[in-house]
Amino acid sequence: MTSSETTLSGTPGAEPAAGDRRRWFALAIVMTAAFMDLVDVTIVNIAIPSIRQDSGASVSQIQWITAGYALAFAAGLITGGRLGDIHGRKRLFLVGIGGFTLASALCGLAANPEVLVAARILQGGMAALMVPQVLSIVHATFPAHERGKVFGLFGAVVGLGAVSGPLLGALLTEWNLFGLEWRPIFLINLPVGIAGLILGSRFITESKAPRALKLDLVGVGLVVLGLLMLLYPLTRGEELDWPVWGNMSMAAAPLVFAALVAYEKRKAARDGSPLVELSLFKVKSFAAGIAVQTVFGVGLGIFFLVWTLYMQTGLGWSPLRAGLTGVPFSLAVSTAAGLSVQQLVPRFGRKVLQAGALLMAVGVLLYLWEAHRYGMGISSWQMALPLVVMGVGMGLIVAPLTDAVLSEVPREHAGSASGLINTVQQMGNALGLGLVSVVFFGVVPDDVRPADLGPAFVDAFQHALGWVAAVMAVIFLLMFALPKRPAQHVEGAEGASELPVAAEEREPQPV
């Protein structure tokens, strides 16, 4: 029995009651929390140049402001879901939203880049406690025949977060409220988080899984250690002239991941609750899908950070102009995502995802050509075409990819597989952010003069786009291992489609 079969009171085996009006208040609260997390991911990117200029953050610190959040979120995602199963989803949701709000305050009040990086890591860890409870609470609160409507609302929230995040970040940074520069992008979470904490304690009903898996803290520790051994030298290498210890650390990281695999095998045999269900990788389409999600995360991690640095530092644009320039991209992603799931994938299957990868590659190459042709004189409207092409391509991938990856996974492992998919995408994102020091900052001369910084960033952006195009080509090839036509998953009552959600799963990633 999965966690989604738990009732409002936490008693397994019965559907949640449909007459309790409090469930709609509970839905609004958890959706608001999900929206807060989605916006926070996108809102920070647009403010990165302002943070760098105001705080004097180094290249590696800028990378860790974003990568630290992604790494902490990825590392704690599955464990956060299991903690909710064991100790109660309402309890973990309240702890998560309270901690997220506190971490947001620490980010907004950070006196130096070091404190900001630490606060962002804490914020990612708290999001890992909060976010997995959202869909679990929905499943425990709403009967099957209402979940189709709920997931529709959830999709709208995801789309709204994708579009509004960059714009909200641009406006808050541009307005410089009370002379606080970039800090309001974090402080805005305080009233929302406090309201969610108060209302959530009143309207969300507690639920637990009847048979929750045990924690695997050793597995989490090995994942974090392996990623840190890879990411920390990668982000600091350019600044430190690639020291020997950094190269040795990166070379030893695969040994840590090998130890993780060996430990997970022993844990699975001992108590059946490993962090990673290794048997899933025997399913070819799942293994390929995990590779696609990881590489896709790498590409997005590279692009979005270098894109905002290019527009604001390279071209000298204001945060508001940069945010408005990205609107066509966000709208294209949202539109294409809806079409891909509802109309295209049922007819054409895997070809839709591969077309998305090719469109993203074409859009990136078109952007590269325009950036090279127009140089420092490029305008927002000239960027619109490549951004729309990229957005359509991304929309064709992000919405149906999870179903494609899960279509051949045994039903009893659907929840674990879903959680793992989202975890590796976050890890790929962190890796991509780490690679920015190589593919972007590695091209900027160390002795560049302030007057030449803009043109240097424009050249570095073009170099990074070549890498992103190559990533999309790799994704296209990996997709050949996905099933040609993803199978339909569980059907809920009255024909409403019900997603295979477990406590470990999180919502689709924002743009």
C-alpha positions as CSV (number, residue, x, y, z in Angstrom):
1,M,0.0,0.0,0.0
2,T,1.4,3.4,-0.9
3,S,1.2,6.6,1.0
4,S,-1.3,7.9,-1.4
5,E,-3.9,5.5,0.0
6,T,-3.9,7.1,3.5
7,T,-7.0,8.8,4.6
8,L,-7.5,12.2,6.2
9,S,-6.9,10.8,9.6
10,G,-4.0,8.6,8.5
11,T,-6.0,5.4,8.5
12,P,-5.3,3.2,5.5
13,G,-7.7,1.5,3.2
14,A,-10.4,4.1,2.7
15,E,-10.9,7.1,0.4
16,P,-10.6,10.6,2.0
17,A,-14.0,12.2,2.8
18,A,-15.2,14.6,0.2
19,G,-17.4,16.6,2.5
20,D,-14.7,18.3,4.6
21,R,-14.5,21.9,3.3
22,R,-11.2,22.3,5.1
23,R,-9.5,20.3,2.4
24,W,-9.7,23.2,0.0
25,F,-8.0,25.5,2.6
26,A,-5.4,22.9,3.0
27,L,-4.9,22.7,-0.8
28,A,-4.5,26.5,-1.0
29,I,-1.9,26.4,1.7
30,V,0.3,23.6,0.3
31,M,-0.1,25.1,-3.2
32,T,1.2,28.4,-1.9
33,A,4.2,26.7,-0.4
34,A,4.9,24.9,-3.6
35,F,4.6,28.2,-5.5
36,M,7.0,29.8,-3.0
37,D,9.6,27.1,-3.7
38,L,9.1,27.3,-7.5
39,V,9.4,31.1,-7.5
40,D,12.5,31.0,-5.2
41,V,14.4,28.8,-7.7
42,T,13.8,31.2,-10.6
43,I,13.8,34.5,-8.7
44,V,17.4,34.2,-7.6
45,N,18.9,33.9,-11.0
46,I,17.7,37.2,-12.2
47,A,19.2,38.9,-9.1
48,I,22.6,37.2,-9.3
49,P,24.5,40.1,-11.0
50,S,23.1,42.6,-8.4
51,I,24.1,40.2,-5.6
52,R,27.6,39.9,-7.1
53,Q,28.0,43.7,-7.4
54,D,26.5,44.6,-4.0
55,S,28.1,41.9,-1.9
56,G,31.4,41.5,-3.7
57,A,30.8,37.8,-4.0
58,S,33.5,35.8,-5.9
59,V,32.8,33.6,-8.9
60,S,32.6,30.4,-6.8
61,Q,30.3,32.1,-4.2
62,I,27.9,33.1,-7.0
63,Q,27.8,29.5,-8.2
64,W,27.2,28.2,-4.7
65,I,24.3,30.6,-4.1
66,T,22.4,28.7,-6.7
67,A,24.2,25.3,-6.6
68,G,24.1,25.0,-2.8
69,Y,20.3,25.3,-2.8
70,A,20.0,22.6,-5.6
71,L,22.5,20.3,-3.9
72,A,20.8,20.5,-0.5
73,F,17.4,20.1,-2.0
74,A,18.4,17.1,-4.0
75,A,20.2,15.4,-1.1
76,G,17.3,15.7,1.2
77,L,14.4,15.1,-1.2
78,I,13.8,11.4,-0.7
79,T,14.6,11.5,3.0
80,G,12.2,14.4,3.5
81,G,9.4,12.3,2.0
82,R,10.2,9.3,4.2
83,L,10.3,11.5,7.3
84,G,6.8,12.7,6.4
85,D,5.6,9.1,6.1
86,I,7.1,8.2,9.5
87,H,6.4,11.3,11.6
88,G,3.4,12.8,9.8
89,R,3.2,14.9,6.6
90,K,1.6,17.9,8.3
91,R,4.3,18.0,11.0
92,L,7.1,17.8,8.4
93,F,5.4,20.3,6.2
94,L,5.1,22.8,9.0
95,V,8.8,22.2,10.0
96,G,9.8,22.7,6.4
97,I,7.8,25.9,5.7
98,G,8.9,27.3,9.1
99,G,12.6,26.5,8.3
100,F,12.3,27.8,4.8
101,T,10.9,31.1,6.1
102,L,13.7,31.4,8.7
103,A,16.3,30.6,6.0
104,S,14.8,33.2,3.7
105,A,15.2,35.8,6.5
106,L,18.8,34.8,6.9
107,C,19.4,35.1,3.2
108,G,17.8,38.6,3.1
109,L,19.8,39.8,6.1
110,A,23.1,38.2,5.1
111,A,26.0,40.5,5.9
112,N,28.4,38.8,3.5
113,P,28.5,36.2,0.7
114,E,29.6,33.4,3.1
115,V,26.5,33.8,5.2
116,L,24.3,34.0,2.1
117,V,25.7,30.7,0.7
118,A,25.1,29.0,4.1
119,A,21.6,30.4,4.3
120,R,20.8,29.2,0.8
121,I,22.0,25.7,1.6
122,L,19.8,25.7,4.7
123,Q,16.9,27.0,2.5
124,G,17.4,24.1,0.1
125,G,17.4,21.6,3.0
126,M,14.2,23.0,4.4
127,A,12.6,22.9,0.9
128,A,13.5,19.2,0.9
129,L,11.4,18.7,4.0
130,M,8.5,20.9,2.8
131,V,8.0,20.1,-0.9
132,P,7.6,16.2,-0.8
133,Q,4.7,16.6,1.6
134,V,2.7,18.7,-0.9
135,L,1.5,15.9,-3.2
136,S,1.3,13.4,-0.4
137,I,-1.1,15.7,1.5
138,V,-3.1,16.1,-1.6
139,H,-3.4,12.3,-2.0
140,A,-4.3,11.9,1.7
141,T,-6.8,14.7,1.6
142,F,-8.8,14.4,-1.7
143,P,-10.8,11.4,-3.0
144,A,-9.7,10.0,-6.3
145,H,-12.5,11.6,-8.3
146,E,-11.4,15.1,-7.3
147,R,-7.7,14.6,-7.9
148,G,-7.9,15.3,-11.6
149,K,-9.2,18.8,-10.9
150,V,-6.6,19.3,-8.1
151,F,-3.7,18.3,-10.4
152,G,-5.0,20.7,-13.0
153,L,-4.8,23.5,-10.5
154,F,-1.4,22.2,-9.5
155,G,-0.2,22.5,-13.2
156,A,-1.5,26.1,-13.3
157,V,0.5,26.9,-10.2
158,V,3.6,25.4,-11.8
159,G,3.1,27.5,-14.9
160,L,2.4,30.6,-13.0
161,G,5.6,30.1,-10.9
162,A,7.7,29.6,-14.1
163,V,6.4,32.9,-15.6
164,S,6.2,35.1,-12.5
165,G,9.5,34.1,-10.9
166,P,11.9,36.0,-13.2
167,L,9.5,39.0,-13.5
168,L,9.0,39.2,-9.7
169,G,12.8,39.0,-9.1
170,A,13.4,41.7,-11.7
171,L,10.8,44.0,-10.2
172,L,12.0,43.6,-6.6
173,T,15.6,44.1,-7.6
174,E,14.8,47.1,-9.9
175,W,12.7,48.9,-7.3
176,N,15.4,48.7,-4.6
177,L,12.7,48.8,-1.9
178,F,13.9,50.7,1.2
179,G,17.4,50.7,-0.3
180,L,17.7,47.0,0.3
181,E,18.9,46.2,-3.2
182,W,18.4,42.5,-4.0
183,R,17.4,41.4,-0.4
184,P,13.5,41.7,-0.9
185,I,13.7,38.7,-3.3
186,F,14.2,36.6,-0.1
187,L,12.3,38.8,2.5
188,I,9.1,38.5,0.5
189,N,8.9,34.9,1.6
190,L,8.5,36.0,5.3
191,P,4.8,37.0,5.3
192,V,3.9,34.2,3.0
193,G,5.7,31.6,5.1
194,I,4.3,32.9,8.4
195,A,0.8,32.8,7.0
196,G,1.3,29.3,5.7
197,L,2.7,28.2,9.1
198,I,-0.3,29.6,11.0
199,L,-3.0,28.4,8.6
200,G,-1.4,25.1,7.9
201,S,-1.4,24.2,11.6
202,R,-5.1,24.9,11.6
203,F,-6.4,23.5,8.3
204,I,-4.1,20.6,7.3
205,T,-5.1,17.3,8.8
206,E,-2.3,14.9,9.9
207,S,-1.6,11.7,7.9
208,K,1.1,9.0,7.9
209,A,2.0,6.0,5.8
210,P,0.9,2.7,7.3
211,R,4.2,1.1,6.5
212,A,6.9,3.7,5.8
213,L,10.4,2.8,4.6
214,K,13.3,3.4,7.1
215,L,15.7,6.2,6.7
216,D,19.0,5.7,4.9
217,L,21.2,8.5,6.4
218,V,24.4,6.7,5.4
219,G,23.2,6.7,1.8
220,V,22.4,10.4,2.0
221,G,25.9,11.1,3.4
222,L,27.6,9.2,0.6
223,V,25.7,11.1,-2.0
224,V,26.5,14.4,-0.5
225,L,30.2,13.5,0.0
226,G,30.5,12.3,-3.6
227,L,28.9,15.4,-5.0
228,L,30.9,17.8,-2.8
229,M,34.2,16.0,-3.8
230,L,33.2,16.7,-7.4
231,L,31.5,20.1,-7.2
232,Y,33.7,22.0,-4.7
233,P,37.0,21.6,-6.7
234,L,35.0,22.3,-9.9
235,T,33.7,25.7,-8.7
236,R,37.0,26.7,-7.0
237,G,39.4,25.3,-9.6
238,E,39.5,28.3,-11.9
239,E,40.1,30.7,-9.0
240,L,42.8,28.5,-7.5
241,D,44.5,27.6,-10.8
242,W,43.4,24.0,-10.6
243,P,45.4,22.7,-7.6
244,V,46.5,19.1,-7.2
245,W,44.1,18.4,-4.3
246,G,41.1,19.5,-6.4
247,N,42.0,17.1,-9.2
248,M,42.6,14.3,-6.8
249,S,39.2,15.0,-5.1
250,M,37.3,14.9,-8.4
251,A,39.1,11.7,-9.4
252,A,38.2,10.1,-6.1
253,A,34.5,11.0,-6.4
254,P,33.6,8.0,-8.5
255,L,35.0,5.7,-5.8
256,V,32.5,7.3,-3.3
257,F,29.6,6.6,-5.7
258,A,30.9,3.0,-6.1
259,A,30.8,2.7,-2.3
260,L,27.3,4.1,-2.4
261,V,26.2,1.3,-4.8
262,A,27.8,-1.4,-2.7
263,Y,26.2,-0.1,0.5
264,E,22.7,0.3,-1.1
265,K,22.9,-3.4,-2.3
266,R,23.6,-4.5,1.3
267,K,20.9,-2.3,2.8
268,A,18.3,-3.5,0.3
269,A,19.1,-7.1,1.3
270,R,19.1,-6.2,5.0
271,D,15.9,-4.2,5.5
272,G,14.5,-3.4,2.1
273,S,14.7,0.3,2.5
274,P,17.6,1.7,0.5
275,L,17.9,5.3,-0.5
276,V,18.2,4.2,-4.1
277,E,16.3,1.2,-5.4
278,L,19.1,-0.2,-7.6
279,S,16.8,-2.8,-9.2
280,L,15.1,0.0,-11.1
281,F,18.2,0.4,-13.2
282,K,17.6,-3.0,-14.7
283,V,14.7,-1.4,-16.6
284,K,16.4,0.0,-19.7
285,S,14.0,2.9,-20.3
286,F,14.3,4.0,-16.6
287,A,18.1,3.9,-16.7
288,A,18.1,6.0,-19.9
289,G,15.5,8.4,-18.5
290,I,17.6,9.0,-15.4
291,A,20.5,9.8,-17.7
292,V,18.3,12.2,-19.7
293,Q,17.1,13.9,-16.5
294,T,20.7,14.3,-15.2
295,V,22.1,15.7,-18.5
296,F,19.0,17.9,-19.0
297,G,19.6,19.3,-15.5
298,V,23.3,20.0,-16.4
299,G,22.2,21.9,-19.5
300,L,19.6,24.0,-17.7
301,G,22.1,24.7,-14.9
302,I,24.6,26.1,-17.3
303,F,22.2,28.1,-19.5
304,F,20.1,30.0,-16.9
305,L,23.1,31.3,-14.9
306,V,25.2,32.4,-17.9
307,W,22.2,33.9,-19.6
308,T,21.4,36.3,-16.8
309,L,25.2,37.2,-16.4
310,Y,25.3,37.8,-20.2
311,M,22.3,40.1,-20.3
312,Q,23.0,42.2,-17.1
313,T,26.8,42.2,-16.8
314,G,27.7,41.6,-20.5
315,L,25.2,43.8,-22.2
316,G,24.6,46.1,-19.2
317,W,20.8,45.6,-19.1
318,S,18.7,46.3,-16.1
319,P,17.2,43.4,-14.1
320,L,13.7,44.4,-15.4
321,R,14.7,44.4,-19.0
322,A,16.4,41.0,-18.6
323,G,13.3,39.6,-16.8
324,L,11.0,40.9,-19.6
325,T,13.2,39.5,-22.3
326,G,12.6,36.0,-20.8
327,V,8.8,36.2,-20.9
328,P,8.5,34.8,-24.5
329,F,10.6,31.8,-23.3
330,S,8.4,31.1,-20.3
331,L,5.1,31.4,-22.3
332,A,6.5,29.1,-25.0
333,V,7.4,26.5,-22.4
334,S,3.9,26.6,-20.7
335,T,2.1,26.4,-24.1
336,A,4.1,23.6,-25.5
337,A,4.0,21.6,-22.3
338,G,0.2,21.6,-22.4
339,L,0.1,20.6,-26.1
340,S,2.7,17.9,-25.6
341,V,0.8,16.0,-22.8
342,Q,-2.7,16.4,-24.1
343,Q,-2.3,16.0,-27.9
344,L,1.2,15.3,-29.2
345,V,2.6,12.5,-27.0
346,P,-0.6,10.3,-27.3
347,R,-0.2,10.4,-31.1
348,F,3.5,10.5,-31.7
349,G,5.1,9.1,-28.4
350,R,8.8,9.4,-28.0
351,K,9.3,11.4,-31.2
352,V,7.8,14.4,-29.4
353,L,10.5,14.4,-26.7
354,Q,13.2,14.0,-29.3
355,A,11.8,16.8,-31.4
356,G,11.9,18.9,-28.2
357,A,15.6,18.2,-27.8
358,L,16.3,19.1,-31.4
359,L,14.3,22.3,-31.1
360,M,16.2,23.3,-28.0
361,A,19.5,22.6,-29.9
362,V,18.3,24.6,-32.9
363,G,17.2,27.5,-30.6
364,V,20.5,27.5,-28.8
365,L,22.4,27.6,-32.1
366,L,20.2,30.3,-33.5
367,Y,20.8,32.3,-30.3
368,L,24.6,31.7,-30.7
369,W,24.4,33.0,-34.3
370,E,22.5,36.1,-33.3
371,A,24.7,36.8,-30.3
372,H,27.8,36.6,-32.6
373,R,26.2,38.7,-35.4
374,Y,24.9,41.5,-33.3
375,G,27.4,41.5,-30.4
376,M,26.9,44.2,-27.8
377,G,24.1,45.8,-29.9
378,I,21.7,42.9,-29.8
379,S,18.1,43.8,-28.7
380,S,15.4,42.0,-26.7
381,W,13.2,41.5,-29.8
382,Q,16.1,39.9,-31.7
383,M,16.4,37.4,-28.9
384,A,12.7,36.5,-29.0
385,L,12.8,34.0,-31.9
386,P,15.6,31.8,-30.5
387,L,14.0,32.0,-27.0
388,V,10.6,30.9,-28.3
389,V,12.2,28.0,-30.3
390,M,14.1,26.9,-27.1
391,G,10.9,27.3,-25.0
392,V,8.8,25.2,-27.3
393,G,11.5,22.5,-27.3
394,M,11.7,22.6,-23.5
395,G,8.0,22.4,-23.1
396,L,7.9,19.3,-25.3
397,I,10.3,17.6,-22.9
398,V,9.5,18.7,-19.4
399,A,5.9,17.7,-19.2
400,P,5.8,14.2,-20.6
401,L,9.3,13.1,-19.7
402,T,8.4,11.7,-16.2
403,D,5.7,9.5,-17.6
404,A,8.0,8.3,-20.4
405,V,10.6,7.3,-17.8
406,L,8.1,5.6,-15.5
407,S,6.1,3.8,-18.2
408,E,8.0,0.5,-17.8
409,V,8.7,0.7,-14.1
410,P,6.9,-1.9,-11.9
411,R,3.9,-0.3,-10.2
412,E,5.2,-1.0,-6.7
413,H,8.3,1.1,-7.4
414,A,6.6,4.0,-9.1
415,G,7.0,6.3,-6.0
416,S,10.6,5.6,-5.5
417,A,11.3,6.0,-9.2
418,S,9.5,9.3,-9.3
419,G,11.5,10.6,-6.3
420,L,14.8,9.5,-7.9
421,I,13.9,11.2,-11.2
422,N,13.4,14.6,-9.5
423,T,16.5,14.1,-7.3
424,V,18.9,13.4,-10.2
425,Q,17.6,16.4,-12.1
426,Q,18.4,18.6,-9.1
427,M,21.9,17.0,-8.9
428,G,22.4,17.6,-12.6
429,N,21.4,21.2,-12.1
430,A,24.0,21.6,-9.3
431,L,26.6,20.0,-11.6
432,G,25.8,22.3,-14.4
433,L,26.1,25.3,-12.1
434,G,29.5,24.0,-11.1
435,L,30.6,23.6,-14.7
436,V,29.9,27.3,-15.3
437,S,33.3,28.0,-13.9
438,V,34.8,26.0,-16.8
439,V,32.5,26.8,-19.7
440,F,31.9,30.5,-18.9
441,F,34.3,32.0,-16.4
442,G,37.1,29.9,-17.7
443,V,36.9,31.8,-20.9
444,V,37.0,35.2,-19.2
445,P,40.7,36.4,-18.9
446,D,41.9,36.7,-15.3
447,D,43.4,40.2,-16.0
448,V,40.4,41.6,-17.8
449,R,39.9,45.3,-17.3
450,P,36.5,46.6,-16.0
451,A,35.9,48.4,-19.3
452,D,36.4,45.1,-21.2
453,L,34.3,43.0,-18.9
454,G,31.1,43.4,-20.9
455,P,32.6,42.1,-24.2
456,A,34.4,39.3,-22.3
457,F,31.1,38.1,-20.9
458,V,29.5,38.3,-24.3
459,D,32.2,36.1,-25.8
460,A,32.0,33.7,-22.8
461,F,28.2,33.4,-23.3
462,Q,28.7,32.3,-26.9
463,H,31.2,29.7,-25.8
464,A,28.8,28.4,-23.1
465,L,26.0,28.1,-25.7
466,G,28.1,25.7,-27.7
467,W,28.3,23.5,-24.7
468,V,24.5,23.7,-24.1
469,A,23.9,22.7,-27.8
470,A,26.1,19.7,-27.3
471,V,24.2,18.7,-24.2
472,M,20.9,18.8,-26.2
473,A,22.4,16.5,-28.8
474,V,23.4,14.0,-26.2
475,I,19.9,14.1,-24.7
476,F,18.4,13.4,-28.2
477,L,20.6,10.3,-28.5
478,L,19.8,9.1,-25.0
479,M,16.1,9.3,-25.8
480,F,16.3,6.5,-28.2
481,A,16.3,4.2,-25.2
482,L,13.0,5.5,-24.0
483,P,9.8,3.5,-24.9
484,K,8.3,4.6,-28.2
485,R,4.9,5.1,-26.6
486,P,4.7,5.7,-22.9
487,A,2.1,3.5,-21.2
488,Q,-0.8,5.2,-19.4
489,H,-0.5,4.9,-15.6
490,V,-3.1,4.4,-12.9
491,E,-6.7,5.5,-13.6
492,G,-8.6,7.2,-10.8
493,A,-12.3,7.1,-10.3
494,E,-14.6,8.4,-12.9
495,G,-11.9,8.3,-15.5
496,A,-9.7,11.0,-13.8
497,S,-6.1,10.4,-14.5
498,E,-4.1,9.8,-11.3
499,L,-0.4,10.3,-11.2
500,P,1.8,7.7,-9.5
501,V,2.8,9.9,-6.6
502,A,4.5,8.8,-3.4
503,A,6.0,10.7,-0.6
504,E,9.3,11.1,-2.3
505,E,7.9,12.8,-5.4
506,R,8.1,16.5,-6.1
507,E,6.3,18.6,-8.6
508,P,7.7,19.3,-12.1
509,Q,10.7,21.7,-12.2
510,P,10.3,25.3,-13.0
511,V,11.7,27.0,-16.0
